[in-house]
Amino acid sequence: MGNPKNKRDSELYQFNTGSRTPDEEQQHSGETARISGIYRIVRHAHFPEKDFFMRKNKTFPSCPICGQQIEFRLQKNIVHITEDPDFQ
């Protein structure tokens, strides 16, 4: 018998992830995130390609150094625990 926890852990990493559509892939500073997920900052002098988590309905920030608008590209959908019906 194997350790059932290991199987469960591997399943959790794939739980609540999904595909994305082209209109969800790019957003800009000041816009509200349409979905929770890992986003990448694209072509900005102060933040060369950096990944981070952004939660649904939160506003994308402007550059804290120069104040300019930043382009964000969705890399992977990830449902935040507060959005998961099993935890509500």
C-alpha positions as CSV (number, residue, x, y, z in Angstrom):
1,M,0.0,0.0,0.0
2,G,1.3,3.4,-0.9
3,N,0.8,6.6,1.0
4,P,-2.6,8.0,0.0
5,K,-1.5,11.5,1.0
6,N,1.0,11.6,-1.9
7,K,-1.7,10.8,-4.4
8,R,-4.1,13.3,-2.9
9,D,-1.4,16.0,-2.9
10,S,-0.6,15.5,-6.6
11,E,-4.4,15.8,-7.4
12,L,-4.7,19.0,-5.5
13,Y,-2.1,20.8,-7.6
14,Q,-4.3,20.2,-10.7
15,F,-7.6,20.9,-9.0
16,N,-9.4,24.1,-10.0
17,T,-7.2,25.1,-12.9
18,G,-8.6,25.7,-16.3
19,S,-7.9,26.9,-19.8
20,R,-8.0,30.5,-20.7
21,T,-9.5,32.3,-23.6
22,P,-7.7,35.0,-25.7
23,D,-9.7,37.9,-24.3
24,E,-8.7,36.9,-20.7
25,E,-5.0,36.7,-21.5
26,Q,-4.1,40.5,-21.4
27,Q,-5.1,43.2,-19.0
28,H,-3.6,46.5,-18.0
29,S,-3.1,48.7,-14.9
30,G,-6.4,50.0,-13.5
31,E,-8.4,47.1,-14.9
32,T,-10.1,44.5,-12.6
33,A,-8.8,41.0,-12.9
34,R,-11.4,38.9,-14.6
35,I,-10.1,35.6,-13.1
36,S,-7.7,34.6,-10.4
37,G,-4.4,33.2,-11.6
38,I,-0.7,33.6,-12.3
39,Y,0.0,36.7,-14.3
40,R,3.2,37.9,-15.9
41,I,4.3,41.6,-16.3
42,V,5.1,42.1,-19.9
43,R,7.6,44.6,-21.4
44,H,8.0,47.1,-18.6
45,A,11.4,48.6,-17.8
46,H,11.2,48.3,-14.0
47,F,9.7,44.8,-14.0
48,P,11.3,42.5,-16.6
49,E,9.0,39.5,-17.0
50,K,8.0,38.7,-13.5
51,D,5.2,36.2,-12.5
52,F,2.8,36.8,-9.6
53,F,-0.6,35.7,-8.3
54,M,-3.6,38.1,-8.9
55,R,-6.9,37.5,-7.3
56,K,-10.2,37.9,-9.2
57,N,-11.9,41.3,-8.8
58,K,-8.7,43.0,-7.6
59,T,-7.3,46.0,-9.6
60,F,-4.1,45.7,-11.5
61,P,-1.5,48.2,-10.2
62,S,0.5,50.8,-12.0
63,C,4.2,50.9,-11.8
64,P,5.2,52.0,-8.2
65,I,8.4,53.6,-9.6
66,C,7.3,55.6,-12.6
67,G,3.5,55.4,-12.3
68,Q,3.1,54.2,-15.9
69,Q,0.6,51.6,-17.0
70,I,1.7,48.0,-17.0
71,E,0.5,45.1,-19.3
72,F,-0.3,41.8,-17.5
73,R,-0.6,38.5,-19.3
74,L,-2.4,35.5,-17.7
75,Q,-0.2,32.5,-17.5
76,K,-2.4,30.0,-15.6
77,N,-5.9,30.1,-14.0
78,I,-5.8,29.3,-10.3
79,V,-8.9,29.5,-8.2
80,H,-8.2,31.3,-4.8
81,I,-9.3,29.2,-1.8
82,T,-12.0,31.8,-1.0
83,E,-13.6,31.2,-4.4
84,D,-13.7,27.4,-4.0
85,P,-17.2,26.2,-3.1
86,D,-15.7,23.5,-0.9
87,F,-14.4,26.2,1.5
88,Q,-17.5,28.5,1.6
